[in-house]
Amino acid sequence: MKFVIIAALVAVALASDRPYYPKPAYYPKPAYPSPAYPAADGYDYAPMPYSFDWAVLDQASYNDFGHKETSDGNVVTGTYYVVLPDGRRQVVTYKADDYGYIADVKYDGEAKYPEYKPAYPAYPKPAYAPPAYPKPTYPTPAYPKPTYAPPAYPKASYPEPSYPSYPRPSYPAYPRPAYPSYPRPSYPSYPKPSYPFPSTTEAAIEAAAPVKEAEIPAEAITEDAEAAVAVTEPIGEAAAAPIASEAESSTDAA
């Protein structure tokens, strides 16, 4: 308790030592009179119907747009259009009344993106005259022709080489070899067999029935060919006699 009383006394003593500054006095706030505007009743007109229409078309600058609007005093309707850079035509049809603003947007055409090819003006090609420079006149230099004595080389004193002469070689002459002659072999002559000629019906049946070549043996083909020769050209005893006589004569000659 004593500590609290001592602390309070110290605080009061310290507070009494601080100087007192009075509150500064500021200028009073200026009072401006409120501005007086004329009544707005003179500018409040009743709604009146109107209509306007305008359009811009400039092909050089690619500008094509327009606007048309009509009002009966209560409802405003209109439309405006503009040609977009991609070639489409944007058309906006709108309506404005006490319920709000309603717009319908449509696009006519198809978007195209053609390659831009700038057209540059054709300027004539400048024609410059070729410069004419004076031809320099310099005297042709005359250089003295050098006179050099031809070099004299000493002739080498070497003995001329001598080559030995050899006789032409002679080769012995060999007799031509003689080969023994053997008699020509003689083979017995057999008469060619003859086969009976087939009837007309059998020949037609054989011609109508095709046979694969791979299924016929070589011996059968040879026998058929010999039979055909025997049938078409029969060899009798009179024809076989000259063949036998020729075979005998060939054997005798051998």
HELIX and SHEET records of a PDB file:
HELIX    1   1 LYS A    2  ASP A   17  1                                  16    
HELIX    2   2 ALA A   40  TYR A   43  5                                   4    
HELIX    3   3 THR A  200  ALA A  208  1                                   9    
HELIX    4   4 GLU A  213  GLU A  215  5                                   3    
HELIX    5   5 ALA A  218  THR A  232  1                                  15    
HELIX    6   6 GLU A  237  ALA A  253  1                                  17    
SHEET    1   A 5 TYR A  50  ASP A  58  0                                        
SHEET    2   A 5 ASN A  63  SER A  71 -1                                        
SHEET    3   A 5 VAL A  76  VAL A  83 -1                                        
SHEET    4   A 5 ARG A  89  ASP A  97 -1                                        
SHEET    5   A 5 GLY A 100  ASP A 108 -1                                        
END                                                                             
